Amino acid sequence: MITFLQTKGIKAYNEILEIAERPDFLFSNDRDQVDAEARYNHRTIQRLNKMIKYNKLSLNELEDVVAFVESAWASYLKKFYEEKAFVFYMWGDYQIPAIRISVVSYYEGLGLPFGCIVNQVDDRKEVLIQYREKACFDGIPIRDSEDPNSVIDDEEENTYLLTVYARIING
């Protein structure tokens, strides 16, 4: 349970409960519609940011929060979608900053719906450690356009690697 959030941040606690308990998912039974499922089923967790920034939330507590949502969603999916498989996944959006989660229908051989190279991991902590380290809690730093070291070349931009936690949920 995530009752520890009640004393650390009631707004974050309420946000997590809302996300976990009212999933309101949409599925199409069409593998060509996975991107649409991903967009519709996408949720953003931002109310934890202040606690993460000031180290008021341990890595284990942060992982417990994500595990709580994942478990709630898995229970919902198993209850209402028997005999169907799904993929729950989570990643850190460093620029917003936010922890993002979604769930889509699982189809053998179909990757996660991202337009970049994905480093798929099976440990939530890998994503959460990176998020704590890279999130732009104070805004995105502006690069000096005159500085030749600040230019991102096309090859670097096209090889962006996103670390994503993913787990298959069988209904």
C-alpha positions in Angstrom: 0.0 0.0 0.0 1.1 3.6 -0.4 -0.2 5.0 2.9 3.2 6.5 3.5 2.3 9.1 0.8 -0.5 10.5 3.0 2.0 12.0 5.4 4.6 13.0 2.8 2.4 14.5 0.1 -1.4 14.2 0.2 -1.7 15.7 -3.4 0.6 13.0 -4.7 -1.3 10.3 -2.8 -4.6 11.5 -4.3 -3.1 11.6 -7.8 -1.8 8.0 -7.5 -5.1 6.7 -6.1 -7.0 8.4 -9.0 -4.7 6.8 -11.6 -4.8 3.4 -9.9 -8.5 3.1 -9.1 -10.1 4.7 -12.2 -8.2 3.3 -15.2 -10.8 4.0 -17.9 -8.9 2.0 -20.6 -9.7 1.6 -24.3 -8.7 -1.4 -26.3 -9.4 -2.2 -30.0 -8.5 -5.9 -30.6 -6.6 -4.6 -33.7 -2.8 -4.8 -33.7 -2.7 -1.8 -36.0 -4.4 0.3 -33.3 -1.8 -0.2 -30.5 -0.5 3.4 -30.9 -4.1 4.7 -30.4 -4.4 2.5 -27.3 -1.1 3.7 -26.0 -2.2 7.4 -26.3 -5.6 6.9 -24.8 -4.4 4.7 -21.9 -1.4 7.0 -21.1 -1.1 8.5 -17.7 1.3 11.1 -16.3 2.6 11.1 -12.7 3.9 14.6 -11.7 2.9 15.2 -8.1 5.9 13.1 -6.8 8.4 15.5 -8.4 8.9 17.8 -5.5 9.5 14.8 -3.1 11.9 13.2 -5.6 13.8 16.5 -6.2 14.4 17.1 -2.5 15.0 13.4 -1.7 11.9 13.0 0.5 10.9 9.9 -1.3 13.3 6.9 -1.3 13.9 4.8 -4.3 12.1 1.9 -2.7 9.1 4.1 -1.9 9.0 5.4 -5.4 9.1 1.8 -6.7 6.3 0.9 -4.4 4.2 3.7 -5.9 4.7 2.4 -9.4 4.1 -1.2 -8.3 0.9 -0.1 -6.6 -0.5 1.3 -9.9 0.8 -1.6 -11.9 -0.9 -4.1 -9.5 -4.2 -2.2 -9.5 -4.2 -2.1 -13.3 -3.3 -5.8 -13.5 -6.2 -6.7 -11.2 -8.6 -4.6 -13.3 -7.4 -6.1 -16.6 -7.6 -9.7 -15.2 -11.1 -9.0 -13.9 -12.6 -7.5 -17.1 -10.5 -8.9 -19.9 -10.1 -12.6 -19.3 -8.0 -14.5 -21.8 -6.3 -11.3 -23.2 -2.7 -10.2 -22.7 -1.5 -6.7 -22.2 1.8 -4.8 -21.7 2.1 -2.4 -18.8 5.0 -0.1 -19.3 6.6 2.9 -17.6 9.3 5.4 -18.6 10.7 8.7 -17.4 10.0 11.9 -19.4 12.9 14.0 -18.2 11.9 17.2 -19.9 8.4 17.6 -18.6 9.4 16.1 -16.0 7.0 13.2 -15.3 6.8 9.5 -14.8 4.7 8.1 -17.6 2.8 4.9 -17.7 0.5 3.1 -20.1 -0.9 -0.2 -21.1 -1.6 -1.7 -24.5 -2.8 -5.0 -26.0 0.0 -7.5 -26.3 0.7 -9.0 -29.7 3.6 -11.4 -30.2 6.5 -9.8 -32.0 5.0 -6.2 -31.7 7.3 -3.8 -29.9 6.4 -0.9 -27.6 4.8 2.1 -29.4 7.8 4.5 -29.4 9.4 6.3 -32.3 12.9 5.8 -30.9 15.2 3.0 -29.9 13.9 1.3 -26.7 16.0 -0.3 -24.0 13.3 -2.5 -22.5 14.1 -3.6 -18.9 12.3 -5.7 -16.4 13.3 -3.8 -13.3 11.4 -0.6 -12.4 14.4 0.7 -10.5 16.4 1.1 -13.7 13.9 3.6 -15.0 13.4 5.3 -11.7 17.1 5.8 -11.0 17.6 7.4 -14.4 14.5 9.6 -13.8 15.9 10.8 -10.5 19.2 11.6 -12.1 18.1 13.2 -15.3 14.7 14.9 -14.7 14.8 18.6 -15.3 13.0 19.7 -12.2 14.1 23.3 -12.6 13.3 23.5 -16.3 15.2 22.6 -19.4 18.6 24.3 -19.7 18.9 26.5 -22.7 22.0 25.8 -24.8 24.0 28.6 -26.3 23.6 28.5 -30.0 27.1 30.0 -30.5 28.7 27.1 -28.6 29.8 24.4 -31.1 29.7 21.8 -28.3 26.0 22.4 -27.7 24.9 21.3 -31.2 23.2 18.0 -31.4 23.9 16.3 -34.7 21.3 14.3 -36.6 22.9 11.0 -35.8 22.9 11.7 -32.1 19.2 12.8 -32.2 18.2 9.7 -34.3 19.9 7.3 -31.9 18.1 8.5 -28.7 17.8 5.5 -26.4 14.7 5.4 -24.1 14.8 3.1 -21.1 11.4 1.6 -20.6 10.2 -0.9 -17.9 7.7 -3.4 -19.4 5.7 -6.4 -18.1 3.2 -8.6 -19.8 -0.1 -9.0 -17.9 -2.1 -12.1 -18.8 -5.8 -11.7 -18.2 
